[in-house]
C-alpha cells in the first residue's frame, strides 16, 4: 500500500471504519479526528501485509498530540471493486506487545 494514497483518501473522506475499529477506537478513547491527523500529518508505514488472505493491508504509526496511534488499514472492496480505504483496527501500542511505538515486544 502507498502511504500517499492512504493520506489522500483520508483527507478526501473516502474511508470507513470497520465495526472492530470503531469498538477499539472507543475503548482507547481515540477521536476520529485524532486518528486522521495522526496518519495524515506524521504517519509512517511500520509493516506491510501485501499477501494477507483478507486483502492487502498495512500497519501505520502516527502520533496525536499526546500519544502514539497504530492503525491497520486496507482496501474497502465490494466484489472486485475498490471503494476506498478501510480502517481495520486502531489502538495505542502498549507493553507487553510493544516495547515502544515502533518495536514489537515478546
N, C-alpha and C positions, 0 to 999 in steps of 0.2 A: 504494500500500500504506500501511497505517496503522501507525505505529510502536508505538502502544499494543497493537494486536492482535499484532504481532510479539513484543513483550516478553512478553505474556500466554502466547502459545503456547510460548515458550522456558521460562518458569517452570513451565508445566504439563508440560513434556517432550513436547509434541506437535509434534515436528520430527524431521527426518532430515538426515543429511549425504549429499550426492552422493558418488560414488566420487572425482570430481575434487577436491571439497572435502577429503575425507579425505587424499588424496595431498598437497595443498597444505598442510594443517594439519601433517602430519608433517614435510614439508620445511622449514616455517617454525618448527618446534618449538613449536607452539601447543597447549596443553592444551584439551580441550573445555570445562572449567570456566572457563578464561580467556576463551574466546570468548563463552560465555553471559554471564558477568559484565560483560564489556566492552560488550555490546549492552544488557543489561537495566539496568545502573546508569548508564551515561553515553552510550548510543548515540544517534546522530542520523542521519537520512537525508541523505546528500550528493547523491545522484542518484536520480531515479525513472524507471523504464522501463516505463510503462504499456502501451506498444504493442510490446513485444519479441515477435517471432514465436514464441518458445518459451514465452511466457506472461509475465504481469505480474511484475515484479521490481524490486528497488531495491538501491542500494549504501549500506551503513551503515558509519559510522565509530564506533568505540568505543576505549577505552583500557584496557589491562591496567595493572598497577602499574608496568610498565617500558617499554611500547611501544604505539604505535597499532596498531589492527587494522581492516582492511577486510573486510567480509563482503557478498557478494551473496546475497540471499535471494529466494525466490519461493514460489509455492504448490505443495505436493506434491499432485498430482492423480492420480486413477485414473478414466479416462474424463472425464466432466464433473463429477465429484465432488471437492471439495477435501477432502483428508485431513489437512491440517496445513501446516506450513511446511517448506521445503527450503532448506538452506544449499547454495548452488550452488558457490561458491568462497570462500576465505578466505586472506588474505595480509597481510603487513606492508608498507605503502606505502613505496616507496624510489625514489630517483633512478635513472634519469632520467625514469621515468614519472610520478613525483610530486615536486613541489618541496618540499611539506610534506604533512602528513596530510590537508589539505583542498584542496590546489591541484594540479591536473594539470600535468605538465611538457610538454616538447616531444613 
